[in-house]
Amino acid sequence: MRDFNSLKIAVAGTGYVGLSIATLLSQHHEVHAVDIVPEKVDLINNKKSPIQDDYIEKYLAEKNLNLTATLDAKEAYSDADFVVIAAPTNVYSTNRIDVASSKRTCFAH
């Protein structure tokens, strides 16, 4: 593991939760945000947010972030110190949680 002050972190998913985490962590660490949607990856790499959020938009545009978005999960995860999974989780009206998407994300590579 690298020095705690300079970690490589992969974040699976660039929705509101994943992109928020990736943006905040990339102020102090190398972060690779992984998504399956090429348009979202391109926007993030061009310092534009694929979601409407004032803080994320401002951070991407104005802060010096160590953030790279990628479609290549295997590369992003391979030498990461930590992987954060921010995949959608469906909650049914019966309060049962569907973790199928999270399982697919975990076992994709």
Protein Blocks (a to p, Z undefined) as FASTA:
>chain_A
ZZfklccdddehjafklmmmmmmmmmmpccddddfbfklmmmmmnopafbdcfklmmmmm
mmccdddddfblmlmmmmgcbdcddddcdddfkopacfklmmmmmmmZZ
